[in-house]
Amino acid sequence: MYEASIIIPTENEEENIERVIEKIRKLGRKYEIVVVDKSRDATPYICKRLGVRVIRQKNDGKGNAYKSY
């Protein structure tokens, strides 16, 4: 069971997302990491490779990104 869910809205973050996910994992708690993505780059593929749940979304803004989970 996860202690909390961390929802990360992203758009074209292929240069940063792996570092962010690794820092979250080093916090020492059991977090579920969910990426809500509207990217046209490799961001969703990097997340999936790291075992992170990815929800694809149209460009509806950050508020809707949080609501989509």
Secondary structure, DSSP 8 states (H G I E B T S, - for coil): --SEEEEEEESS-TTTHHHHHHHHHTTSS-EEEEEEE--SSSHHHHHHHTT-EEEE--S--HHHHHHT-
